[in-house]
């Protein structure tokens, strides 16, 4: 069937959810294999943590270009090529002869793995507006939210069948199938007459234009740092499960099931609120849930002699719910500041978000994962930074004389000029 006659929204929820699942699977699925990788290549826990850090740094750096490439050459070709590269990198990782080669393959995975989520957000905003876009984002995030819980379970299962290499073979098979699915089902949403030119000077000018928009910064920071508080626990999962909770490879669900339960619940609630509740109220409820989780984690960490399940991880349900309540609205508000540069905006936001998560994985997680108390304090710091950023945006955008921008009720506004 010709693309022009197909509804571009028909397969979007499943396609975009599958594309966004690559990130969680690339991170969480390999956690159960860390001990075996360390033994085979004779590397320390610190070196193993770099399997996460190099992936995230490469993901962050390349995310600056995925959106610009999609703005210049179309959404579909960029996603297909990126998925093909990820497949090759995963095959290389499965056959890695040494740890350095494995790290190199992780870099390639990071460079290509982010295309789906970066370009996918632009596809949603290309084809939908207002509450319809918020509902679509919520559907995608509901499906995506399952991945962090499923990934370590699948990783542990594959570990018992073919060792840690089987995890990378599974990733290569998943992305190969996804490459063909995108090629067949995804309809190009960015017409030729709206495409930009991919050259260094226009690219830099576009990013400078985004950077000069003052309200962009608090929105970008809030949308990135909220998940960082949750990711602190995810990045600390191997140490938290093994050393703090004293569980084996099959113990990861004790951490990831509460996280996913909260994320799926939050995404569902966000979708139900679309068109009924203002952007400000939706985000405020998200921060109320996150702060409640932080308070419970702090109380449990102080009052319990030793961490134990389910109590030490159960409050993460509220944090995951709060993150997903706020995220769709924050993302749509962010993309709507530059309707003609949605790919570029998504790239900049993804770059900042992945840079933060890479720093958490490589620096903050090793520093605070020694106890539940320090983990709770780290999450509280992330949450307060996010809340402060949202209040900064409110002060800029909702001051007297400036019309409100509500992602639930309005069509995309014209590009911001820095004055709000």
LINLIN-V657610 format. One line per field, one symbol per residue. psi: psi as a letter, one per 20 degrees, with the letter a starting at -180 (. if undefined). burial: + if it has 16 or more other C-alpha atoms within 10 Angstrom, else -. A space follows every 10 residues. Layout:
psi = ???
burial = ???
//
This chain:
psi = pqhhiqoiig jgggghgggi igghhhghhi ghigghgggg jlqrhgghhi hgghghgggg ghhhhggggh hgiqgghggg gghgghgghh gghhjpirhg hggghhghgh hhhihghghh hhgghhiqrc hghhhghggg hgghhhghhh ghggghghhi gkahhhghhg hhgghghhgh gghghpppin qhijqapnqg ghgghghhgg hiogihghgg gghghghhhh hghghjgggg gghgilrahj ihhhghgggh gggggghggg hhipihqrgg hghghghggg hggggggggh hhhpgqqqqi hiihiighgh ggghghgggg gghghihmhi lhggghgggh ggghgghghg ghggghhiji qhghgghghg ggghggghgg hggghghkrp ipqqooiiiq rprrqqjii.
burial = -------+-- -++-++++++ ++++++++++ +++++-+--- -------+++ ++++++++++ ++++++++++ ++++++-+++ -+++++++++ ++++-+--+- -+++++++++ ++++++++++ ++++++++++ ++++++++++ ++++++++++ +++++++++- --++++++++ ++--++-++- -+--++++++ ----++---- --+---+-++ --++++++++ ++++++++++ ++++++++++ +--++-+-+- ++++++++++ ++++++++++ +-+++--+++ -++++++-++ ++++-+++-+ +-----+--- -+++++++++ ++++++++++ ++++++++++ ++++++++++ ++++++++-+ ++-+++-++- ++++++++++ -++++++-++ ++++-++--- ----+++++- -+--++---+
//
